[in-house]
Amino acid sequence: MQLFLSSFETVTGLPDFIGYIFVFIFGAIVGSFLNVVIHRVPNEESIIFPNSACPNCKNSIKPYDNIPLLSWLVLRGKCRNCKSAISPRYPAVELLTAIIFTVVFWQIGFNAFLPVALIFVASIVSLIFIDAENMILPNVITYPLLVFALFVRVLFPLFLENAYFTDLNIYPLNRMEDYPLWLVSLIGAILGALVGGGSLWLVGEIWKRLRGVEAMGLGDVKMMFAVGALLGWRLTLLTIFLGAFTGAVIGIVVISRQKEKDFQAQIPFGIFLGIGSIISLLLGEQMIHWYTETFLPK
Ligand SMILES: [Zn+2]
């Protein structure tokens, strides 16, 4: 999506590296919040109250022991009070979010689409970790993400530049010049949602009829409605391809290492679709461009 890169330096007058440091720190702070979401949302607990507490001794964690990344290092991964181990998942989510935010900033640039992309990847990161741990993709995240995507697809063409949605330049949306841009963008969002969620739903239904087992959770379908609405049909197809590819590779590795082969084992597919959607958002257009330049006849 580097098409509309506008640099932090030209907008603020500050050197770019200041922007990167700021975004990295901001990412770590958001990652710290995502830890709360990942931990509490599957249990239907409030993400605001009460304050974080040690899961072992229930002592509430002091603000100075709750600094993203640093506190875990200073405390050497142990609770200050009871010395029980704090899961390395906490700093891992903080570090991962910080890194992804930095890459988003690098790829998207400093513009109105940046907060949209950050909200999107933050939601996806929380879904990935919740799916890995609980094998669910909660509605309280997927539904708002879908509504958010639809809002963005309508509001951006109305009030801001429209360069952010690359599906506007390709078939069939590029044939709709006679219609207002916000409507074309909304149609693109619905088309993307149908391609994303609809195709997964169809595959799941066919599989269920043929094999009599549930292959695809509805959570995956809802997540891909949201992904499709924001990214458009082409980047959504790429997301499914990347998700299926990484899922298959990891599935083969996992099964080949099992002593008792369990081919029916449920794979939290949302993890791979989530990874695929972040790659598609950040690098999808470049990947498609590279592919068509390399393999398709001129
Ligand atoms: Zn403790």
Residues whose N, C-alpha, C, O or C-beta is under 5 A from the ligand:
A	BS01	ZN	C54 N56 C57 C79 N81 C82 K83
